[in-house]
Amino acid sequence: MLAIIYTTGVSLQLSMDCVTGNELFYQASLLPDCLFQSNWRTLADKELIKDVMFVIQHTQRILQYSAYGVYDLNINAYIKVLKLAFSAYTFLTKASTTSKK
């Protein structure tokens, strides 16, 4: 019972981080398009146009939420972790039942 509670807690924590990372990536990917489609080319202030172009250029690199810069935390990573955990569980269950026979 304690192992189930622990596993559920870890899974919930990882899922919250992965959902947050997925939403961050989605919102950050919309930013350059929204800036470009705004009416920035008709502005009268040339310095402001240069600033908007600078921001558009720097938003081309989309932010991602990662774990120590090694793994990107998104829904795909969460599904991979669940698949790996279930595979390990299945393997250990099979190994446990074959060793009892």
N, CA, C and O atoms as CSV, one atom per row, in Angstrom:
chain,resi,resn,atom,element,x,y,z
A,1,MET,N,N,0.827,-1.188,0.000
A,1,MET,CA,C,0.000,0.000,0.000
A,1,MET,C,C,0.879,1.262,0.000
A,1,MET,O,O,0.585,2.240,-0.688
A,2,LEU,N,N,1.943,1.215,0.774
A,2,LEU,CA,C,2.843,2.364,0.837
A,2,LEU,C,C,3.526,2.602,-0.511
A,2,LEU,O,O,3.737,3.748,-0.907
A,3,ALA,N,N,3.866,1.538,-1.206
A,3,ALA,CA,C,4.497,1.663,-2.522
A,3,ALA,C,C,3.534,2.278,-3.535
A,3,ALA,O,O,3.953,3.054,-4.394
A,4,ILE,N,N,2.259,1.943,-3.444
A,4,ILE,CA,C,1.262,2.510,-4.356
A,4,ILE,C,C,1.108,4.007,-4.110
A,4,ILE,O,O,1.021,4.789,-5.057
A,5,ILE,N,N,1.074,4.403,-2.845
A,5,ILE,CA,C,0.961,5.827,-2.507
A,5,ILE,C,C,2.191,6.584,-2.996
A,5,ILE,O,O,2.066,7.672,-3.560
A,6,TYR,N,N,3.364,6.023,-2.786
A,6,TYR,CA,C,4.598,6.661,-3.232
A,6,TYR,C,C,4.634,6.789,-4.754
A,6,TYR,O,O,4.981,7.847,-5.281
A,7,THR,N,N,4.280,5.723,-5.457
A,7,THR,CA,C,4.292,5.731,-6.915
A,7,THR,C,C,3.286,6.734,-7.464
A,7,THR,O,O,3.568,7.434,-8.436
A,8,THR,N,N,2.126,6.801,-6.849
A,8,THR,CA,C,1.114,7.766,-7.287
A,8,THR,C,C,1.603,9.192,-7.083
A,8,THR,O,O,1.401,10.041,-7.951
A,9,GLY,N,N,2.238,9.469,-5.962
A,9,GLY,CA,C,2.762,10.808,-5.703
A,9,GLY,C,C,3.833,11.221,-6.690
A,9,GLY,O,O,3.821,12.341,-7.200
A,10,VAL,N,N,4.754,10.321,-6.957
A,10,VAL,CA,C,5.827,10.625,-7.916
A,10,VAL,C,C,5.237,10.823,-9.313
A,10,VAL,O,O,5.654,11.726,-10.038
A,11,SER,N,N,4.285,9.996,-9.687
A,11,SER,CA,C,3.656,10.119,-10.999
A,11,SER,C,C,2.898,11.438,-11.123
A,11,SER,O,O,2.956,12.092,-12.165
A,12,LEU,N,N,2.194,11.830,-10.075
A,12,LEU,CA,C,1.475,13.103,-10.108
A,12,LEU,C,C,2.432,14.283,-10.223
A,12,LEU,O,O,2.185,15.216,-10.988
A,13,GLN,N,N,3.520,14.242,-9.468
A,13,GLN,CA,C,4.489,15.329,-9.520
A,13,GLN,C,C,5.115,15.435,-10.910
A,13,GLN,O,O,5.250,16.534,-11.449
A,14,LEU,N,N,5.491,14.310,-11.484
A,14,LEU,CA,C,6.074,14.312,-12.823
A,14,LEU,C,C,5.059,14.771,-13.857
A,14,LEU,O,O,5.409,15.502,-14.784
A,15,SER,N,N,3.806,14.352,-13.711
A,15,SER,CA,C,2.790,14.765,-14.681
A,15,SER,C,C,2.542,16.267,-14.614
A,15,SER,O,O,2.343,16.901,-15.650
A,16,MET,N,N,2.550,16.846,-13.424
A,16,MET,CA,C,2.359,18.298,-13.312
A,16,MET,C,C,3.505,19.048,-13.982
A,16,MET,O,O,3.275,20.039,-14.676
A,17,ASP,N,N,4.729,18.588,-13.782
A,17,ASP,CA,C,5.879,19.227,-14.426
A,17,ASP,C,C,5.821,19.083,-15.940
A,17,ASP,O,O,6.133,20.025,-16.668
A,18,CYS,N,N,5.424,17.915,-16.411
A,18,CYS,CA,C,5.368,17.685,-17.854
A,18,CYS,C,C,4.243,18.483,-18.510
A,18,CYS,O,O,4.416,18.994,-19.617
A,19,VAL,N,N,3.112,18.594,-17.856
A,19,VAL,CA,C,2.014,19.392,-18.406
A,19,VAL,C,C,2.414,20.867,-18.435
A,19,VAL,O,O,2.114,21.572,-19.399
A,20,THR,N,N,3.088,21.335,-17.388
A,20,THR,CA,C,3.569,22.720,-17.357
A,20,THR,C,C,4.580,22.962,-18.475
A,20,THR,O,O,4.526,23.992,-19.147
A,21,GLY,N,N,5.494,22.028,-18.678
A,21,GLY,CA,C,6.476,22.154,-19.754
A,21,GLY,C,C,5.835,22.144,-21.125
A,21,GLY,O,O,6.264,22.871,-22.021
A,22,ASN,N,N,4.813,21.327,-21.294
A,22,ASN,CA,C,4.110,21.280,-22.569
A,22,ASN,C,C,3.384,22.597,-22.841
A,22,ASN,O,O,3.406,23.099,-23.965
A,23,GLU,N,N,2.746,23.153,-21.821
A,23,GLU,CA,C,2.044,24.430,-21.982
A,23,GLU,C,C,3.027,25.575,-22.245
A,23,GLU,O,O,2.739,26.463,-23.047
A,24,LEU,N,N,4.179,25.559,-21.578
A,24,LEU,CA,C,5.197,26.579,-21.823
A,24,LEU,C,C,5.663,26.532,-23.270
A,24,LEU,O,O,5.781,27.570,-23.920
A,25,PHE,N,N,5.926,25.341,-23.772
A,25,PHE,CA,C,6.374,25.203,-25.163
A,25,PHE,C,C,5.306,25.706,-26.128
A,25,PHE,O,O,5.619,26.388,-27.104
A,26,TYR,N,N,4.052,25.372,-25.858
A,26,TYR,CA,C,2.956,25.781,-26.747
A,26,TYR,C,C,2.814,27.307,-26.760
A,26,TYR,O,O,2.727,27.913,-27.827
A,27,GLN,N,N,2.790,27.920,-25.585
A,27,GLN,CA,C,2.627,29.370,-25.514
A,27,GLN,C,C,3.841,30.098,-26.105
A,27,GLN,O,O,3.687,31.124,-26.767
A,28,ALA,N,N,5.036,29.571,-25.869
A,28,ALA,CA,C,6.241,30.202,-26.411
A,28,ALA,C,C,6.300,30.069,-27.929
A,28,ALA,O,O,6.868,30.930,-28.601
A,29,SER,N,N,5.729,29.016,-28.471
A,29,SER,CA,C,5.725,28.864,-29.926
A,29,SER,C,C,4.738,29.814,-30.596
A,29,SER,O,O,4.888,30.127,-31.777
A,30,LEU,N,N,3.726,30.278,-29.854
A,30,LEU,CA,C,2.764,31.226,-30.418
A,30,LEU,C,C,3.279,32.663,-30.421
A,30,LEU,O,O,2.821,33.478,-31.223
A,31,LEU,N,N,4.210,32.981,-29.551
A,31,LEU,CA,C,4.671,34.357,-29.382
A,31,LEU,C,C,5.266,34.975,-30.642
A,31,LEU,O,O,4.877,36.093,-30.980
A,32,PRO,N,N,6.183,34.327,-31.362
A,32,PRO,CA,C,6.738,34.981,-32.563
A,32,PRO,C,C,5.678,35.273,-33.625
A,32,PRO,O,O,5.717,36.326,-34.262
A,33,ASP,N,N,4.742,34.358,-33.819
A,33,ASP,CA,C,3.689,34.579,-34.810
A,33,ASP,C,C,2.774,35.732,-34.411
A,33,ASP,O,O,2.392,36.548,-35.250
A,34,CYS,N,N,2.430,35.794,-33.140
A,34,CYS,CA,C,1.566,36.880,-32.674
A,34,CYS,C,C,2.250,38.231,-32.822
A,34,CYS,O,O,1.619,39.210,-33.221
A,35,LEU,N,N,3.531,38.286,-32.504
A,35,LEU,CA,C,4.266,39.542,-32.670
A,35,LEU,C,C,4.369,39.940,-34.139
A,35,LEU,O,O,4.204,41.108,-34.490
A,36,PHE,N,N,4.643,38.960,-34.985
A,36,PHE,CA,C,4.804,39.273,-36.407
A,36,PHE,C,C,3.492,39.715,-37.030
A,36,PHE,O,O,3.483,40.600,-37.886
A,37,GLN,N,N,2.390,39.118,-36.617
A,37,GLN,CA,C,1.091,39.456,-37.193
A,37,GLN,C,C,0.474,40.719,-36.600
A,37,GLN,O,O,-0.557,41.192,-37.076
A,38,SER,N,N,1.096,41.256,-35.575
A,38,SER,CA,C,0.605,42.529,-35.046
A,38,SER,C,C,0.908,43.636,-36.055
A,38,SER,O,O,1.611,43.404,-37.039
A,39,ASN,N,N,0.407,44.778,-35.825
A,39,ASN,CA,C,0.540,45.869,-36.782
A,39,ASN,C,C,1.805,46.691,-36.505
A,39,ASN,O,O,1.736,47.917,-36.419
A,40,TRP,N,N,2.944,46.035,-36.367
A,40,TRP,CA,C,4.179,46.704,-35.970
A,40,TRP,C,C,4.852,47.446,-37.117
A,40,TRP,O,O,5.629,48.368,-36.871
A,41,ARG,N,N,4.581,47.074,-38.350
A,41,ARG,CA,C,5.239,47.715,-39.500
A,41,ARG,C,C,4.699,49.113,-39.792
A,41,ARG,O,O,5.345,49.906,-40.477
A,42,THR,N,N,3.520,49.405,-39.271
A,42,THR,CA,C,2.936,50.723,-39.530
A,42,THR,C,C,3.233,51.724,-38.415
A,42,THR,O,O,2.689,52.828,-38.414
A,43,LEU,N,N,4.083,51.349,-37.475
A,43,LEU,CA,C,4.419,52.270,-36.389
A,43,LEU,C,C,5.240,53.444,-36.933
A,43,LEU,O,O,6.007,53.302,-37.885
A,44,ALA,N,N,5.058,54.588,-36.310
A,44,ALA,CA,C,5.783,55.789,-36.752
A,44,ALA,C,C,7.196,55.842,-36.180
A,44,ALA,O,O,8.103,56.376,-36.818
A,45,ASP,N,N,7.385,55.298,-34.999
A,45,ASP,CA,C,8.685,55.353,-34.320
A,45,ASP,C,C,9.603,54.255,-34.857
A,45,ASP,O,O,9.337,53.066,-34.679
A,46,LYS,N,N,10.681,54.668,-35.515
A,46,LYS,CA,C,11.622,53.700,-36.123
A,46,LYS,C,C,12.376,52.903,-35.059
A,46,LYS,O,O,12.692,51.733,-35.275
A,47,GLU,N,N,12.662,53.514,-33.932
A,47,GLU,CA,C,13.356,52.793,-32.855
A,47,GLU,C,C,12.471,51.680,-32.293
A,47,GLU,O,O,12.962,50.597,-31.971
A,48,LEU,N,N,11.200,51.938,-32.179
A,48,LEU,CA,C,10.268,50.921,-31.687
A,48,LEU,C,C,10.155,49.762,-32.672
A,48,LEU,O,O,10.026,48.607,-32.265
A,49,ILE,N,N,10.203,50.070,-33.964
A,49,ILE,CA,C,10.180,49.014,-34.986
A,49,ILE,C,C,11.425,48.143,-34.859
A,49,ILE,O,O,11.343,46.920,-34.972
A,50,LYS,N,N,12.573,48.766,-34.624
A,50,LYS,CA,C,13.807,47.995,-34.439
A,50,LYS,C,C,13.719,47.119,-33.190
A,50,LYS,O,O,14.178,45.977,-33.199
A,51,ASP,N,N,13.137,47.645,-32.128
A,51,ASP,CA,C,12.984,46.863,-30.902
A,51,ASP,C,C,12.057,45.677,-31.101
A,51,ASP,O,O,12.327,44.585,-30.600
A,52,VAL,N,N,10.972,45.882,-31.825
A,52,VAL,CA,C,10.032,44.776,-32.092
A,52,VAL,C,C,10.705,43.724,-32.957
A,52,VAL,O,O,10.524,42.529,-32.723
A,53,MET,N,N,11.472,44.139,-33.945
A,53,MET,CA,C,12.190,43.180,-34.792
A,53,MET,C,C,13.221,42.395,-33.973
A,53,MET,O,O,13.421,41.200,-34.193
A,54,PHE,N,N,13.869,43.076,-33.030
A,54,PHE,CA,C,14.814,42.406,-32.138
A,54,PHE,C,C,14.112,41.340,-31.300
A,54,PHE,O,O,14.621,40.228,-31.157
A,55,VAL,N,N,12.957,41.670,-30.752
A,55,VAL,CA,C,12.197,40.710,-29.940
A,55,VAL,C,C,11.717,39.550,-30.799
A,55,VAL,O,O,11.769,38.399,-30.364
A,56,ILE,N,N,11.255,39.832,-32.004
A,56,ILE,CA,C,10.805,38.758,-32.912
A,56,ILE,C,C,11.957,37.811,-33.219
A,56,ILE,O,O,11.780,36.593,-33.234
A,57,GLN,N,N,13.135,38.374,-33.465
A,57,GLN,CA,C,14.292,37.533,-33.772
A,57,GLN,C,C,14.658,36.638,-32.588
A,57,GLN,O,O,14.983,35.466,-32.777
A,58,HIS,N,N,14.610,37.173,-31.388
A,58,HIS,CA,C,15.007,36.392,-30.226
A,58,HIS,C,C,13.934,35.433,-29.734
A,58,HIS,O,O,14.232,34.528,-28.954
A,59,THR,N,N,12.706,35.609,-30.168
A,59,THR,CA,C,11.664,34.649,-29.786
A,59,THR,C,C,11.583,33.484,-30.758
A,59,THR,O,O,10.748,32.597,-30.582
A,60,GLN,N,N,12.425,33.465,-31.774
A,60,GLN,CA,C,12.433,32.336,-32.700
A,60,GLN,C,C,12.932,31.065,-32.015
A,60,GLN,O,O,12.538,29.959,-32.387
A,61,ARG,N,N,13.799,31.226,-31.012
A,61,ARG,CA,C,14.272,30.079,-30.231
A,61,ARG,C,C,13.242,29.832,-29.133
A,61,ARG,O,O,13.105,30.635,-28.210
A,62,ILE,N,N,12.528,28.733,-29.234
A,62,ILE,CA,C,11.395,28.463,-28.353
A,62,ILE,C,C,11.885,27.907,-27.021
A,62,ILE,O,O,12.727,27.010,-26.985
A,63,LEU,N,N,11.359,28.441,-25.940
A,63,LEU,CA,C,11.716,27.986,-24.599
A,63,LEU,C,C,11.161,26.596,-24.334
A,63,LEU,O,O,10.077,26.244,-24.798
A,64,GLN,N,N,11.922,25.816,-23.579
A,64,GLN,CA,C,11.455,24.509,-23.153
A,64,GLN,C,C,11.831,24.291,-21.702
A,64,GLN,O,O,12.899,24.703,-21.251
A,65,TYR,N,N,10.949,23.647,-20.989
A,65,TYR,CA,C,11.159,23.311,-19.593
A,65,TYR,C,C,11.926,22.003,-19.573
A,65,TYR,O,O,11.481,21.016,-20.159
A,66,SER,N,N,13.074,21.981,-18.904
A,66,SER,CA,C,13.889,20.773,-18.934
A,66,SER,C,C,14.384,20.423,-17.537
A,66,SER,O,O,14.379,21.249,-16.625
A,67,ALA,N,N,14.806,19.185,-17.401
A,67,ALA,CA,C,15.369,18.702,-16.147
A,67,ALA,C,C,16.888,18.743,-16.274
A,67,ALA,O,O,17.487,17.895,-16.936
A,68,TYR,N,N,17.504,19.733,-15.638
A,68,TYR,CA,C,18.952,19.925,-15.651
A,68,TYR,C,C,19.522,20.063,-17.056
A,68,TYR,O,O,20.696,19.764,-17.275
A,69,GLY,N,N,18.722,20.503,-17.999
A,69,GLY,CA,C,19.173,20.680,-19.374
A,69,GLY,C,C,19.403,19.375,-20.106
A,69,GLY,O,O,19.932,19.379,-21.218
A,70,VAL,N,N,19.020,18.259,-19.511
A,70,VAL,CA,C,19.259,16.951,-20.117
A,70,VAL,C,C,18.013,16.443,-20.826
A,70,VAL,O,O,18.082,16.009,-21.976
A,71,TYR,N,N,16.874,16.498,-20.144
A,71,TYR,CA,C,15.612,15.995,-20.690
A,71,TYR,C,C,14.604,17.118,-20.763
A,71,TYR,O,O,14.458,17.891,-19.817
A,72,ASP,N,N,13.906,17.212,-21.883
A,72,ASP,CA,C,12.810,18.157,-21.987
A,72,ASP,C,C,11.594,17.557,-21.295
A,72,ASP,O,O,11.243,16.400,-21.525
A,73,LEU,N,N,10.960,18.350,-20.452
A,73,LEU,CA,C,9.773,17.878,-19.747
A,73,LEU,C,C,8.539,18.278,-20.544
A,73,LEU,O,O,8.155,19.448,-20.577
A,74,ASN,N,N,7.937,17.308,-21.174
A,74,ASN,CA,C,6.699,17.505,-21.907
A,74,ASN,C,C,5.892,16.214,-21.845
A,74,ASN,O,O,6.304,15.252,-21.196
A,75,ILE,N,N,4.770,16.190,-22.504
A,75,ILE,CA,C,3.879,15.027,-22.430
A,75,ILE,C,C,4.547,13.789,-23.032
A,75,ILE,O,O,4.344,12.682,-22.534
A,76,ASN,N,N,5.328,13.955,-24.079
A,76,ASN,CA,C,6.014,12.801,-24.680
A,76,ASN,C,C,6.988,12.163,-23.691
A,76,ASN,O,O,7.084,10.938,-23.618
A,77,ALA,N,N,7.705,12.982,-22.935
A,77,ALA,CA,C,8.633,12.448,-21.934
A,77,ALA,C,C,7.879,11.720,-20.832
A,77,ALA,O,O,8.332,10.682,-20.350
A,78,TYR,N,N,6.734,12.258,-20.431
A,78,TYR,CA,C,5.924,11.614,-19.396
A,78,TYR,C,C,5.433,10.245,-19.855
A,78,TYR,O,O,5.465,9.284,-19.086
A,79,ILE,N,N,4.984,10.154,-21.092
A,79,ILE,CA,C,4.517,8.867,-21.623
A,79,ILE,C,C,5.665,7.872,-21.712
A,79,ILE,O,O,5.471,6.688,-21.438
A,80,LYS,N,N,6.861,8.330,-22.092
A,80,LYS,CA,C,8.027,7.438,-22.144
A,80,LYS,C,C,8.373,6.901,-20.760
A,80,LYS,O,O,8.710,5.727,-20.608
A,81,VAL,N,N,8.288,7.769,-19.749
A,81,VAL,CA,C,8.573,7.328,-18.376
A,81,VAL,C,C,7.546,6.307,-17.921
A,81,VAL,O,O,7.904,5.308,-17.297
A,82,LEU,N,N,6.265,6.544,-18.226
A,82,LEU,CA,C,5.225,5.583,-17.852
A,82,LEU,C,C,5.417,4.244,-18.553
A,82,LEU,O,O,5.242,3.192,-17.938
A,83,LYS,N,N,5.775,4.273,-19.831
A,83,LYS,CA,C,6.025,3.029,-20.565
A,83,LYS,C,C,7.205,2.261,-19.965
A,83,LYS,O,O,7.143,1.041,-19.806
A,84,LEU,N,N,8.272,2.979,-19.636
A,84,LEU,CA,C,9.442,2.344,-19.038
A,84,LEU,C,C,9.110,1.751,-17.673
A,84,LEU,O,O,9.527,0.637,-17.359
A,85,ALA,N,N,8.361,2.494,-16.866
A,85,ALA,CA,C,7.995,2.002,-15.538
A,85,ALA,C,C,7.091,0.769,-15.641
A,85,ALA,O,O,7.252,-0.184,-14.880
A,86,PHE,N,N,6.153,0.788,-16.571
A,86,PHE,CA,C,5.275,-0.373,-16.730
A,86,PHE,C,C,6.041,-1.573,-17.266
A,86,PHE,O,O,5.780,-2.705,-16.860
A,87,SER,N,N,6.979,-1.341,-18.169
A,87,SER,CA,C,7.801,-2.446,-18.680
A,87,SER,C,C,8.642,-3.057,-17.561
A,87,SER,O,O,8.761,-4.279,-17.467
A,88,ALA,N,N,9.222,-2.209,-16.719
A,88,ALA,CA,C,10.006,-2.719,-15.591
A,88,ALA,C,C,9.117,-3.486,-14.625
A,88,ALA,O,O,9.510,-4.539,-14.126
A,89,TYR,N,N,7.927,-2.972,-14.358
A,89,TYR,CA,C,6.985,-3.664,-13.479
A,89,TYR,C,C,6.608,-5.031,-14.048
A,89,TYR,O,O,6.593,-6.026,-13.325
A,90,THR,N,N,6.308,-5.074,-15.341
A,90,THR,CA,C,5.941,-6.336,-15.984
A,90,THR,C,C,7.089,-7.333,-15.930
A,90,THR,O,O,6.885,-8.511,-15.637
A,91,PHE,N,N,8.293,-6.859,-16.213
A,91,PHE,CA,C,9.458,-7.734,-16.179
A,91,PHE,C,C,9.686,-8.289,-14.780
A,91,PHE,O,O,9.920,-9.486,-14.618
A,92,LEU,N,N,9.621,-7.440,-13.781
A,92,LEU,CA,C,9.853,-7.897,-12.406
A,92,LEU,C,C,8.745,-8.834,-11.932
A,92,LEU,O,O,9.008,-9.777,-11.185
A,93,THR,N,N,7.515,-8.583,-12.361
A,93,THR,CA,C,6.409,-9.476,-12.006
A,93,THR,C,C,6.608,-10.843,-12.641
A,93,THR,O,O,6.413,-11.865,-11.983
A,94,LYS,N,N,6.987,-10.874,-13.894
A,94,LYS,CA,C,7.236,-12.142,-14.595
A,94,LYS,C,C,8.417,-12.877,-13.959
A,94,LYS,O,O,8.375,-14.096,-13.792
A,95,ALA,N,N,9.457,-12.144,-13.608
A,95,ALA,CA,C,10.637,-12.762,-12.998
A,95,ALA,C,C,10.289,-13.300,-11.616
A,95,ALA,O,O,10.808,-14.338,-11.206
A,96,SER,N,N,9.427,-12.614,-10.907
A,96,SER,CA,C,9.025,-13.048,-9.573
A,96,SER,C,C,8.172,-14.308,-9.652
A,96,SER,O,O,8.358,-15.220,-8.846
A,97,THR,N,N,7.252,-14.383,-10.590
A,97,THR,CA,C,6.388,-15.569,-10.691
A,97,THR,C,C,7.145,-16.776,-11.241
A,97,THR,O,O,6.819,-17.906,-10.878
A,98,THR,N,N,8.134,-16.577,-12.096
A,98,THR,CA,C,8.886,-17.714,-12.620
A,98,THR,C,C,9.866,-18.254,-11.570
A,98,THR,O,O,10.172,-19.446,-11.562
A,99,SER,N,N,10.349,-17.390,-10.698
A,99,SER,CA,C,11.271,-17.864,-9.666
A,99,SER,C,C,10.540,-18.625,-8.556
A,99,SER,O,O,11.158,-19.431,-7.861
A,100,LYS,N,N,9.239,-18.387,-8.377
A,100,LYS,CA,C,8.457,-19.099,-7.363
A,100,LYS,C,C,8.086,-20.502,-7.829
A,100,LYS,O,O,7.848,-21.384,-7.005
A,101,LYS,N,N,8.035,-20.714,-9.124
A,101,LYS,CA,C,7.637,-22.030,-9.652
A,101,LYS,C,C,8.748,-22.969,-9.591
A,101,LYS,O,O,8.603,-24.125,-9.990
